[in-house]
């Protein structure tokens, strides 16, 4: 009876289930037929089906069947949490989990909600026993044992749909018989309740009935005082003596409505209205005198009260101002008695006769069945699963309990089928979100790669322009270019030797903040022997081979290179980046931590702390950032955003991955070119 949405009873969930609960491929798994036989050996347990199979000594199921077992576990867990029965019944119903799993792996109809006997059996069991509680029921063993026998019968000839249909038929007959007995008890409990109403209940009932009429009409002040005093007390006596559903009470309500209608203004031109008013003046005095039980046998008091009403009617006939007011409602013990809810209002509040509700109480949860509303929907009468009277609750109070969650309806059709749909949809949402996140990460990685490639293309174009300028400068040697070539060649060789003997690896934590951002890692391989140096002009003798400079820097250096003190200063200048030589090896092989790098490879590397790298040697690709440089192992340690270590690579291993284009640097400074120019400028200033 909860807010139910229609289920896709003709739609199969199979494709969504297999996609959402998919697991990795497995080897040495048992067949589906063997799995069905193994499931027959399982009983009840808090473990998953796979864990139960493992503990029983069976081989693991295939990845297709494992996905379905995980789905069944999730469905039963959702069913127990969202639509719970008594704890003892939930434990017994776990006997149906292996049976449901056997049909799931062997019968495609199982994926259609409501289209399989297992669904109808489990839904029927829950709907029939939703109100049963072990702590309050007198037939605990009978109900629990009956459910156990029904589930054992369903597992015969495991799995068999015909056996399930027979089990469902037998169980439904027993449940229907029990509810027919509860229906016969309804009449007895209602009659007993109406004859045992106390004075307070009668006051509440009479006040609510009169208040409903007063809220719909305005009346003269004298009439309002009469209705809220002598007439109200008479109504309480009528309820106590004659009952709230007898003819005497219905006549009392009709007289109340007639009094209120008779004091409503009538136009002198309204012939029908005046005729009704004259008829009321003739009928009301005798009727009021007979029903004013609170003033009897004091005839003078009765006559005085009736005279007030007659005077008001006379003023209305004459067309005089009635002085109408909106009367305040009647209160009981200081509480305003609101008019009771109507039938359609009860249905909107999910209050229906014959339905089960869970109520919170000091003793714990109470599962009660609503017999019917009483006293014109003013009260609700409840019974328990055994048919005993449980509670009588004012309708307004029970509505507040529903709104606050202290009470909630339990009756709902297709509870197991709904659990199937809910679990599948939730898993599909989770899978979709994960795939969207992966797609976004891949798109971000692709955008980063494109930006990096564009930057590299720009850098390559600049390098080509610099090389072209060098060739033009070499094509026009100076007048003294031929002299001192051998000395210059020796000096240049000495400077290259200084670069080779420099500290091969500088720790990432000691990277100069003014150094070019290397978010870039470069290395050049020279597989062929170095060609013989050609004679060069004197102005190029002191140019450092590893770091080419822009044309304006070279021009300034050429002018100042003739100074005799420039050579010693330049000979002491350390290279801006480190160079390492290692013996040649297979570029596609992953080197060990101890393996040297290629001897003819010049490595120029400085990776700042916090630089993000993308590794494509794993599936899916891994994103990590530089956290620590281990000088003892000559390695880098990479972590995720939370600082958890993801992998550790030696320098040789990292360079091998770079050779294979398996590494992307995802973080670069935007002022890289400015940083390079500043370094060159500083170097030139030192040379000067």
C-alpha positions as CSV (number, residue, x, y, z in Angstrom):
1,X,0.0,0.0,0.0
2,X,3.0,2.2,-0.1
3,X,3.4,4.7,-3.0
4,X,3.9,2.1,-5.7
5,X,5.1,2.7,-9.2
6,X,4.2,0.2,-11.9
7,X,6.9,-2.5,-12.5
8,X,8.2,-3.4,-16.0
9,X,6.5,-6.8,-15.7
10,X,7.2,-7.6,-19.4
11,X,10.8,-6.3,-19.5
12,X,13.7,-8.6,-18.9
13,X,16.5,-7.4,-16.6
14,X,19.1,-9.9,-17.9
15,X,21.2,-7.5,-20.0
16,X,21.4,-4.9,-17.3
17,X,22.2,-7.5,-14.6
18,X,25.0,-9.1,-16.6
19,X,26.4,-5.7,-17.5
20,X,26.1,-4.1,-14.0
21,X,27.4,-7.1,-12.0
22,X,30.0,-8.3,-14.4
23,X,33.2,-9.8,-12.9
24,X,36.6,-10.6,-14.4
25,X,37.1,-13.7,-16.5
26,X,38.0,-16.8,-14.6
27,X,39.8,-20.1,-15.5
28,X,39.2,-23.5,-14.0
29,X,35.5,-22.7,-13.2
30,X,32.7,-25.2,-12.8
31,X,30.0,-25.4,-15.4
32,X,26.5,-24.1,-14.9
33,X,25.1,-27.5,-14.5
34,X,27.6,-28.3,-11.8
35,X,26.8,-25.0,-10.1
36,X,23.1,-25.9,-9.9
37,X,23.9,-29.2,-8.2
38,X,26.2,-27.4,-5.8
39,X,23.6,-24.8,-4.9
40,X,21.2,-27.6,-3.8
41,X,23.7,-28.4,-1.0
42,X,23.6,-24.9,0.5
43,X,21.4,-23.8,3.4
44,X,21.0,-20.5,5.3
45,X,24.0,-18.3,6.0
46,X,25.0,-14.7,6.4
47,X,27.7,-15.3,3.8
48,X,27.4,-14.6,0.1
49,X,26.6,-17.6,-2.2
50,X,30.2,-17.7,-3.5
51,X,31.6,-17.8,0.0
52,X,29.2,-20.6,0.9
53,X,30.3,-22.6,-2.2
54,X,34.0,-22.0,-1.3
55,X,33.5,-23.1,2.3
56,X,31.7,-26.2,1.0
57,X,34.7,-27.2,-1.1
58,X,33.3,-26.4,-4.6
59,X,35.2,-24.9,-7.4
60,X,34.4,-21.2,-8.2
61,X,31.7,-20.5,-10.7
62,X,32.4,-19.0,-14.1
63,X,32.5,-15.2,-14.4
64,X,29.0,-15.2,-16.1
65,X,27.5,-17.2,-13.3
66,X,29.4,-15.3,-10.6
67,X,27.7,-12.1,-11.8
68,X,24.3,-13.6,-11.3
69,X,25.1,-15.0,-7.9
70,X,26.2,-11.5,-6.8
71,X,23.0,-10.1,-8.1
72,X,20.9,-12.6,-6.2
73,X,22.8,-11.8,-3.0
74,X,22.1,-8.1,-3.5
75,X,18.4,-8.7,-4.3
76,X,17.8,-10.7,-1.1
77,X,19.7,-8.1,1.0
78,X,17.6,-5.3,-0.5
79,X,14.4,-7.3,0.1
80,X,15.2,-7.9,3.8
81,X,16.3,-4.3,4.4
82,X,13.5,-2.4,2.4
83,X,10.6,-4.9,3.1
84,X,11.5,-6.7,6.3
85,X,9.6,-9.4,8.1
86,X,10.1,-10.6,11.6
87,X,13.8,-11.6,12.1
88,X,13.0,-15.3,12.5
89,X,11.0,-15.4,9.2
90,X,13.8,-13.5,7.4
91,X,16.3,-16.2,8.5
92,X,14.0,-19.0,7.2
93,X,13.4,-17.2,3.9
94,X,17.2,-17.4,3.3
95,X,16.5,-21.0,2.3
96,X,15.1,-19.6,-0.9
97,X,18.3,-17.8,-1.9
98,X,20.1,-20.9,-3.4
99,X,16.9,-21.8,-5.1
100,X,16.5,-18.4,-6.7
101,X,20.2,-18.5,-7.8
102,X,19.7,-21.9,-9.4
103,X,16.8,-20.5,-11.5
104,X,18.8,-17.3,-12.3
105,X,21.7,-19.2,-13.9
106,X,19.5,-21.7,-15.8
107,X,16.2,-19.9,-16.7
108,X,16.0,-16.7,-18.7
109,X,12.4,-16.1,-17.5
110,X,13.7,-15.4,-14.0
111,X,14.8,-12.0,-15.1
112,X,11.2,-10.8,-15.9
113,X,9.8,-9.4,-12.6
114,X,6.7,-11.3,-11.7
115,X,7.2,-13.8,-14.5
116,X,8.6,-16.7,-12.5
117,X,7.0,-18.9,-9.8
118,X,9.8,-18.0,-7.4
119,X,8.8,-14.3,-7.5
120,X,5.1,-15.1,-6.8
121,X,6.0,-17.5,-4.0
122,X,8.2,-15.1,-2.2
123,X,5.8,-12.2,-2.7
124,X,3.0,-14.3,-1.4
125,X,4.9,-15.4,1.7
126,X,5.7,-11.8,2.6
127,X,2.2,-10.5,2.1
128,X,0.7,-13.3,4.1
129,X,3.1,-13.1,7.1
130,X,3.9,-9.4,7.1
131,X,2.0,-8.9,10.4
132,X,3.5,-11.9,12.3
133,X,5.8,-11.2,15.2
134,X,7.4,-13.9,17.3
135,X,7.2,-12.0,20.6
136,X,3.5,-11.3,20.5
137,X,2.1,-14.3,18.6
138,X,0.7,-17.3,20.5
139,X,1.2,-19.7,17.6
140,X,5.0,-19.0,17.0
141,X,6.0,-22.6,16.3
142,X,3.0,-23.2,14.1
143,X,3.7,-20.3,11.7
144,X,7.5,-20.7,11.7
145,X,7.3,-24.4,11.2
146,X,4.7,-24.0,8.4
147,X,7.0,-21.6,6.5
148,X,10.0,-24.0,7.0
149,X,8.0,-26.9,5.5
150,X,6.8,-24.8,2.6
151,X,10.3,-23.8,1.7
152,X,11.6,-27.4,2.0
153,X,8.8,-28.5,-0.3
154,X,9.8,-25.8,-2.8
155,X,13.3,-27.2,-2.9
156,X,12.3,-30.7,-3.9
157,X,13.4,-31.9,-7.3
158,X,15.8,-28.8,-7.2
159,X,14.9,-26.7,-9.1
160,X,11.4,-27.4,-10.4
161,X,8.8,-24.9,-11.4
162,X,5.8,-27.3,-11.0
163,X,6.9,-27.9,-7.4
164,X,7.0,-24.2,-6.8
165,X,3.4,-23.7,-8.2
166,X,2.1,-26.5,-5.9
167,X,3.9,-25.0,-2.9
168,X,2.4,-21.5,-3.7
169,X,-1.1,-22.9,-4.0
170,X,-0.9,-24.8,-0.6
171,X,0.5,-21.8,1.2
172,X,-2.0,-19.4,-0.3
173,X,-4.9,-21.6,0.9
174,X,-3.6,-21.5,4.5
175,X,-3.1,-17.7,4.4
176,X,-6.6,-17.1,3.0
177,X,-8.1,-19.2,5.7
178,X,-6.4,-17.3,8.4
179,X,-7.5,-13.9,7.0
180,X,-11.1,-15.0,6.7
181,X,-11.0,-15.8,10.4
182,X,-9.6,-12.3,11.1
183,X,-12.5,-10.8,9.1
184,X,-15.0,-12.6,11.3
185,X,-13.3,-11.3,14.4
186,X,-13.6,-7.7,13.0
187,X,-17.3,-7.5,13.6
188,X,-17.1,-8.8,17.2
189,X,-14.3,-6.3,18.1
190,X,-16.1,-3.3,16.6
191,X,-19.3,-4.0,18.5
192,X,-17.4,-4.5,21.8
193,X,-15.5,-1.3,21.2
194,X,-18.6,0.8,20.5
195,X,-20.4,-0.4,23.6
196,X,-17.5,0.3,25.9
197,X,-16.8,3.9,25.0
198,X,-16.0,6.0,28.1
199,X,-17.0,9.6,28.8
200,X,-13.9,11.1,27.4
201,X,-14.3,9.3,24.1
202,X,-17.9,10.4,23.9
203,X,-16.9,14.0,24.5
204,X,-14.3,13.9,21.8
205,X,-16.7,12.3,19.4
206,X,-19.6,14.8,20.1
207,X,-17.2,17.8,20.0
208,X,-15.7,16.8,16.7
209,X,-19.1,16.3,15.1
210,X,-20.5,19.7,16.3
211,X,-17.2,21.5,15.4
212,X,-17.4,20.2,11.8
213,X,-20.8,21.9,11.4
214,X,-19.7,25.1,13.1
215,X,-16.6,25.5,10.9
216,X,-18.8,25.4,7.8
217,X,-21.3,28.1,8.9
218,X,-21.6,31.4,10.8
219,X,-24.3,31.6,13.5
220,X,-25.6,34.2,16.0
221,X,-23.6,34.5,19.2
222,X,-26.6,33.2,21.3
223,X,-27.0,30.1,19.1
224,X,-23.2,29.4,19.3
225,X,-23.3,29.5,23.1
226,X,-26.3,27.1,23.0
227,X,-24.6,24.6,20.7
228,X,-21.3,24.6,22.6
229,X,-22.9,24.1,26.1
230,X,-26.3,22.5,26.7
231,X,-26.6,21.0,23.2
232,X,-23.0,19.6,23.3
233,X,-23.5,18.0,26.7
234,X,-26.7,16.4,25.4
235,X,-24.8,14.9,22.5
236,X,-22.3,13.3,24.9
237,X,-25.2,11.6,26.7
238,X,-26.7,10.4,23.4
239,X,-23.4,8.7,22.5
240,X,-23.0,7.1,25.9
241,X,-26.5,5.8,26.1
242,X,-27.3,5.0,22.5
243,X,-23.9,4.5,20.9
244,X,-22.1,6.5,18.2
245,X,-23.6,4.6,15.3
246,X,-27.3,4.4,16.4
247,X,-30.4,6.1,15.1
248,X,-30.5,8.5,18.1
249,X,-27.1,9.9,17.3
250,X,-28.0,10.3,13.6
251,X,-31.1,12.2,14.6
252,X,-29.1,14.4,16.9
253,X,-26.8,15.4,14.1
254,X,-29.7,16.1,11.8
255,X,-31.3,18.5,14.4
256,X,-27.9,20.2,14.8
257,X,-27.7,20.9,11.1
258,X,-31.4,22.1,11.0
259,X,-30.7,24.7,13.8
260,X,-27.7,26.1,12.0
261,X,-29.5,26.3,8.6
262,X,-32.5,28.0,10.2
263,X,-30.5,30.9,11.5
264,X,-28.9,31.7,8.1
265,X,-30.3,35.0,6.6
266,X,-33.2,34.5,4.2
267,X,-34.2,37.2,1.7
268,X,-37.8,38.5,1.9
269,X,-38.1,37.8,-1.8
270,X,-37.2,34.1,-1.4
271,X,-40.5,32.3,-1.0
272,X,-39.0,28.9,-0.8
273,X,-36.5,30.0,1.9
274,X,-39.2,31.6,3.9
275,X,-41.4,28.5,3.7
276,X,-38.5,26.3,5.0
277,X,-37.9,28.8,7.8
278,X,-41.6,28.6,8.9
279,X,-41.5,24.9,8.8
280,X,-38.4,24.9,11.0
281,X,-40.0,27.2,13.5
282,X,-42.9,24.7,13.9
283,X,-40.7,21.6,14.1
284,X,-37.6,22.7,16.1
285,X,-39.1,23.5,19.6
286,X,-40.5,20.0,20.1
287,X,-37.5,18.3,18.7
288,X,-35.1,20.3,20.8
289,X,-37.1,19.8,24.0
290,X,-37.0,16.0,23.4
291,X,-33.2,15.8,22.7
292,X,-31.9,18.2,25.3
293,X,-31.0,15.3,27.6
294,X,-28.6,17.4,29.6
295,X,-31.4,19.7,30.9
296,X,-34.0,17.0,31.6
297,X,-36.0,16.7,33.8
298,X,-35.8,20.5,34.4
299,X,-38.6,21.7,32.2
300,X,-38.0,25.4,32.9
301,X,-34.4,25.1,31.8
302,X,-35.5,23.2,28.6
303,X,-38.1,25.9,27.9
304,X,-35.5,28.7,28.4
305,X,-33.0,27.1,26.0
306,X,-35.6,26.5,23.3
307,X,-36.8,30.0,23.7
308,X,-33.4,31.4,22.7
309,X,-33.6,29.5,19.4
310,X,-37.1,30.5,18.7
311,X,-36.2,34.2,19.2
312,X,-33.3,33.9,16.7
313,X,-35.7,32.3,14.2
314,X,-38.2,35.1,14.7
315,X,-35.6,37.7,14.0
316,X,-34.6,35.8,10.8
317,X,-38.3,35.7,9.6
318,X,-38.5,39.5,10.1
319,X,-35.3,40.1,8.1
320,X,-33.5,41.6,11.0
321,X,-29.7,41.6,11.4
322,X,-28.7,38.2,12.9
323,X,-25.3,39.3,14.1
324,X,-23.5,36.2,12.6
325,X,-20.1,35.2,13.9
326,X,-17.6,32.5,13.3
327,X,-17.8,30.5,16.5
328,X,-14.7,29.1,18.2
329,X,-14.5,25.3,18.2
330,X,-15.3,23.1,21.2
331,X,-12.4,21.9,23.3
332,X,-11.9,18.8,25.4
333,X,-9.4,19.1,28.2
334,X,-8.1,22.2,26.6
335,X,-7.5,20.5,23.2
336,X,-9.4,21.6,20.1
337,X,-11.2,18.7,18.5
338,X,-10.7,19.1,14.8
339,X,-13.4,17.7,12.5
340,X,-12.6,14.0,11.6
341,X,-11.1,13.2,8.2
342,X,-13.4,12.1,5.3
343,X,-13.0,8.8,3.5
344,X,-11.1,10.2,0.6
345,X,-8.8,12.1,2.9
346,X,-8.0,8.8,4.7
347,X,-7.1,7.2,1.5
348,X,-4.8,10.1,0.6
349,X,-3.1,9.6,3.9
350,X,-2.6,5.8,3.2
351,X,-5.1,4.8,5.9
352,X,-7.1,1.9,4.7
353,X,-9.0,-0.9,6.5
354,X,-7.4,-4.3,6.4
355,X,-3.9,-3.0,5.8
356,X,-0.9,-3.7,8.0
357,X,1.2,-1.0,9.7
358,X,4.4,-0.8,11.7
359,X,4.2,1.4,14.8
360,X,6.9,2.4,17.1
361,X,6.2,2.0,20.8
362,X,7.9,1.8,24.2
363,X,8.0,-2.0,23.9
364,X,9.5,-1.9,20.4
365,X,8.0,-2.3,16.9
366,X,4.3,-3.3,16.7
367,X,2.8,-4.8,13.5
368,X,-0.9,-4.1,13.6
369,X,-3.8,-4.5,11.2
370,X,-6.3,-1.7,10.9
371,X,-9.8,-3.1,11.4
372,X,-11.7,0.0,10.4
373,X,-12.2,3.7,11.5
374,X,-14.7,4.3,14.3
375,X,-17.0,7.1,15.3
376,X,-17.2,8.8,11.9
377,X,-13.5,8.3,11.2
378,X,-12.5,9.8,14.5
379,X,-10.7,6.8,15.9
380,X,-8.8,3.8,14.3
381,X,-9.1,0.3,15.8
382,X,-6.2,-2.1,15.3
383,X,-5.7,-5.9,15.9
384,X,-2.6,-8.1,15.9
385,X,-1.8,-11.2,13.8
386,X,-3.8,-13.4,16.2
387,X,-6.9,-11.3,16.0
388,X,-6.7,-9.8,19.4
389,X,-7.6,-6.1,20.0
390,X,-4.3,-4.1,20.1
391,X,-4.9,-0.4,20.1
392,X,-7.4,2.4,19.5
393,X,-5.7,5.6,18.2
394,X,-7.3,8.9,17.3
395,X,-7.2,9.4,13.5
396,X,-5.4,12.7,13.7
397,X,-2.7,11.3,16.0
398,X,-2.1,8.3,13.6
399,X,-1.9,10.7,10.7
400,X,0.8,12.6,12.5
401,X,2.6,9.3,13.2
402,X,2.6,8.5,9.5
403,X,3.9,12.0,8.6
404,X,6.8,11.7,11.2
405,X,7.7,8.1,10.3
406,X,6.7,6.7,13.7
407,X,4.2,4.6,11.7
408,X,4.5,3.3,8.2
409,X,2.4,1.0,6.0
410,X,3.7,-2.5,5.5
411,X,1.4,-3.9,2.9
412,X,2.9,-3.8,-0.6
413,X,2.5,-6.0,-3.6
414,X,5.4,-7.4,-5.6
415,X,8.0,-6.7,-2.9
416,X,10.5,-9.2,-4.2
417,X,10.1,-8.1,-7.8
418,X,10.6,-4.5,-6.7
419,X,13.8,-5.4,-4.9
420,X,15.0,-7.0,-8.2
421,X,14.3,-3.8,-10.1
422,X,15.7,-1.5,-7.4
423,X,19.0,-3.3,-7.1
424,X,19.5,-3.5,-10.9
425,X,18.7,0.1,-11.4
426,X,21.0,1.2,-8.6
427,X,23.9,-0.9,-10.0
428,X,23.3,0.5,-13.5
429,X,23.5,4.1,-12.1
430,X,26.8,3.2,-10.3
431,X,28.3,1.7,-13.5
432,X,27.2,4.7,-15.6
433,X,28.7,7.1,-13.1
434,X,32.0,5.1,-13.1
435,X,32.1,5.0,-16.9
436,X,31.4,8.7,-17.2
437,X,34.2,9.4,-14.7
438,X,36.6,7.2,-16.8
439,X,35.5,8.9,-20.0
440,X,36.1,12.3,-18.4
441,X,39.5,11.3,-17.2
442,X,40.4,9.9,-20.7
443,X,39.2,13.2,-22.3
444,X,41.3,15.2,-19.8
445,X,44.3,13.0,-20.6
446,X,43.7,13.4,-24.3
447,X,43.4,17.2,-24.0
448,X,46.6,17.3,-22.0
449,X,48.4,15.2,-24.6
450,X,47.2,17.4,-27.4
451,X,48.4,20.5,-25.5
452,X,51.7,18.9,-24.8
453,X,52.1,17.9,-28.5
454,X,51.3,21.4,-29.5
455,X,53.9,22.8,-27.2
456,X,56.5,20.3,-28.4
457,X,55.7,21.3,-32.0
458,X,56.3,24.9,-31.1
459,X,59.6,24.1,-29.3
460,X,60.7,22.1,-32.4
461,X,59.9,25.0,-34.7
462,X,62.0,27.3,-32.5
463,X,64.9,24.8,-32.5
464,X,64.8,24.6,-36.3
465,X,65.0,28.3,-36.5
466,X,68.0,28.4,-34.2
467,X,69.8,25.6,-36.1
468,X,69.2,27.5,-39.3
469,X,70.7,30.7,-37.8
470,X,73.7,28.7,-36.6
471,X,74.3,27.3,-40.1
472,X,74.3,30.9,-41.5
473,X,76.7,32.0,-38.9
474,X,79.1,29.1,-39.7
475,X,78.9,29.8,-43.4
476,X,80.6,33.3,-42.8
477,X,83.8,32.7,-40.7
478,X,85.7,35.6,-39.2
479,X,89.2,36.8,-40.4
480,X,91.0,35.0,-37.7
481,X,88.9,31.8,-37.8
482,X,91.7,29.6,-39.1
483,X,94.1,30.4,-36.2
484,X,94.0,28.5,-33.0
485,X,91.5,25.8,-34.3
486,X,93.4,22.9,-32.6
487,X,93.4,24.8,-29.3
488,X,89.8,25.6,-29.5
489,X,88.9,22.0,-30.3
490,X,90.8,20.8,-27.3
491,X,89.1,23.3,-25.0
492,X,85.7,22.2,-26.3
493,X,86.5,18.6,-25.7
494,X,87.6,19.4,-22.2
495,X,84.3,21.2,-21.5
496,X,82.3,18.2,-22.8
497,X,84.3,16.0,-20.4
498,X,83.4,18.2,-17.5
499,X,79.7,17.7,-18.4
500,X,80.2,13.9,-18.5
501,X,81.8,13.8,-15.1
502,X,79.2,16.0,-13.4
503,X,76.8,14.6,-10.7
504,X,74.6,12.2,-12.9
505,X,71.3,12.6,-11.0
506,X,70.1,15.6,-9.1
507,X,67.4,14.7,-6.5
508,X,63.9,16.0,-7.3
509,X,63.7,17.7,-4.0
510,X,66.8,19.9,-4.9
511,X,65.5,21.2,-8.2
512,X,66.3,24.9,-8.6
513,X,63.1,26.9,-8.6
514,X,64.5,29.0,-11.5
515,X,65.4,26.0,-13.6
516,X,63.3,25.3,-16.7
517,X,60.2,23.5,-15.8
518,X,60.6,20.0,-16.6
519,X,57.6,18.8,-16.4
520,X,59.7,17.8,-19.5
521,X,62.1,14.8,-19.7
522,X,64.4,14.7,-22.7
523,X,67.1,12.3,-23.8
524,X,68.9,12.1,-27.1
525,X,70.4,8.9,-28.6
526,X,73.5,9.0,-30.8
527,X,73.8,5.6,-32.3
528,X,76.5,6.7,-34.8
529,X,80.1,7.8,-33.9
530,X,80.6,11.4,-33.3
531,X,81.9,13.1,-36.5
532,X,85.2,14.8,-36.5
533,X,85.1,18.4,-35.4
534,X,85.5,20.9,-38.2
535,X,87.5,24.1,-37.8
536,X,85.2,26.8,-36.4
537,X,85.6,30.5,-36.0
538,X,87.1,31.7,-32.8
539,X,83.9,33.3,-31.6
540,X,82.2,29.8,-31.2
541,X,85.0,28.2,-29.2
542,X,83.2,28.8,-25.8
543,X,79.7,27.9,-26.8
544,X,78.2,25.2,-24.6
545,X,76.9,22.3,-26.7
546,X,74.1,21.1,-24.4
547,X,72.1,24.3,-24.3
548,X,71.7,26.3,-27.6
549,X,71.0,30.0,-27.2
550,X,68.9,32.4,-29.1
551,X,70.6,34.5,-31.9
552,X,70.9,37.6,-29.8
553,X,72.7,35.8,-27.0
554,X,75.1,34.2,-29.5
555,X,75.9,37.6,-31.1
556,X,76.6,39.1,-27.7
557,X,78.7,36.1,-26.8
558,X,80.7,36.4,-30.1
559,X,81.6,40.0,-29.3
560,X,82.8,39.2,-25.8
561,X,84.5,35.9,-26.5
562,X,87.7,37.5,-27.6
563,X,88.3,38.8,-24.1
564,X,91.2,36.8,-22.6
565,X,89.5,36.2,-19.2
566,X,86.3,34.7,-20.7
567,X,87.8,31.3,-21.2
568,X,88.6,30.5,-17.6
569,X,85.2,31.6,-16.4
570,X,83.4,29.6,-19.1
571,X,85.5,26.5,-18.3
572,X,84.1,26.5,-14.8
573,X,80.4,26.9,-15.9
574,X,78.4,23.8,-14.9
575,X,75.7,22.5,-17.3
576,X,72.1,23.5,-16.5
577,X,70.9,19.9,-16.7
578,X,72.4,16.5,-15.9
579,X,73.8,14.1,-18.5
580,X,74.2,10.3,-18.0
581,X,75.8,7.7,-20.2
582,X,74.9,4.0,-20.0
583,X,75.5,1.0,-22.2
584,X,73.1,0.2,-25.0
585,X,70.2,-2.2,-24.3
586,X,66.8,-3.2,-25.8
587,X,64.7,0.0,-25.8
588,X,61.5,-2.1,-25.5
589,X,62.7,-4.1,-22.5
590,X,61.8,-3.0,-19.0
591,X,65.2,-2.6,-17.2
592,X,65.8,-3.8,-13.6
593,X,66.6,-1.3,-10.8
594,X,70.3,-2.2,-11.2
595,X,70.4,-2.1,-15.0
596,X,72.6,0.8,-16.4
597,X,71.2,3.0,-19.1
598,X,72.6,3.2,-22.6
599,X,76.2,4.4,-22.7
600,X,75.6,6.5,-25.7
601,X,72.4,8.2,-24.3
602,X,72.5,11.7,-23.0
603,X,69.8,12.1,-20.3
604,X,68.7,15.5,-19.2
605,X,66.2,15.1,-16.4
606,X,64.9,17.1,-13.5
607,X,61.4,16.2,-12.3
608,X,60.0,18.6,-9.7
609,X,58.1,17.3,-6.7
610,X,54.4,17.1,-7.3
611,X,54.6,16.6,-11.1
612,X,51.8,14.4,-12.4
613,X,52.7,11.6,-14.9
614,X,50.4,9.4,-16.9
615,X,51.6,5.8,-17.3
616,X,50.3,3.8,-20.2
617,X,52.1,0.5,-19.4
618,X,49.1,-0.6,-17.3
619,X,45.5,-1.2,-18.1
620,X,43.7,1.0,-17.2
621,X,46.3,3.8,-17.5
622,X,47.7,5.0,-14.2
623,X,48.0,8.7,-13.1
624,X,50.5,9.4,-10.3
625,X,52.7,12.2,-9.1
626,X,56.3,12.4,-8.0
627,X,56.5,12.3,-4.2
628,X,60.0,11.2,-3.2
629,X,63.4,10.8,-4.8
630,X,65.3,7.8,-3.3
631,X,69.0,8.6,-3.7
632,X,70.1,5.2,-2.4
633,X,68.0,3.2,-4.9
634,X,68.3,5.9,-7.5
635,X,64.5,5.8,-7.9
636,X,61.4,7.9,-7.9
637,X,58.3,7.1,-5.7
638,X,54.9,7.9,-7.2
639,X,51.7,8.4,-5.2
640,X,48.1,9.3,-5.7
641,X,46.3,12.4,-4.5
642,X,46.0,11.1,-0.9
643,X,49.7,10.3,-0.7
644,X,49.2,6.5,-1.1
645,X,52.2,4.9,-2.8
646,X,51.2,3.6,-6.3
647,X,54.6,2.5,-7.7
648,X,58.3,3.0,-7.6
649,X,60.6,3.2,-10.6
650,X,64.3,3.5,-10.9
651,X,65.7,6.1,-13.3
652,X,66.6,3.4,-15.8
653,X,63.1,2.0,-15.7
654,X,61.5,5.4,-16.0
655,X,63.7,6.2,-19.1
656,X,62.8,2.9,-20.7
657,X,59.1,3.7,-20.4
658,X,59.8,7.2,-21.9
659,X,61.6,5.5,-24.8
660,X,58.5,3.4,-25.5
661,X,56.3,6.5,-25.3
662,X,54.4,5.0,-22.3
663,X,54.7,8.1,-20.1
664,X,52.9,11.4,-20.4
665,X,53.8,14.4,-18.3
666,X,50.5,16.0,-17.3
667,X,51.7,19.1,-15.5
668,X,53.8,21.9,-17.1
669,X,54.5,25.5,-16.2
670,X,53.0,28.1,-18.5
671,X,56.2,30.3,-18.3
672,X,58.6,27.6,-19.5
673,X,60.0,29.8,-22.4
674,X,60.4,32.8,-20.1
675,X,62.3,30.6,-17.6
676,X,64.7,29.3,-20.3
677,X,65.4,32.8,-21.5
678,X,66.1,34.0,-18.0
679,X,68.6,31.2,-17.5
680,X,70.4,32.0,-20.7
681,X,70.5,35.7,-19.7
682,X,71.9,34.8,-16.3
683,X,74.5,32.5,-18.0
684,X,75.5,35.3,-20.4
685,X,75.8,37.7,-17.4
686,X,78.2,35.3,-15.7
687,X,80.2,35.0,-18.9
688,X,80.5,38.8,-19.1
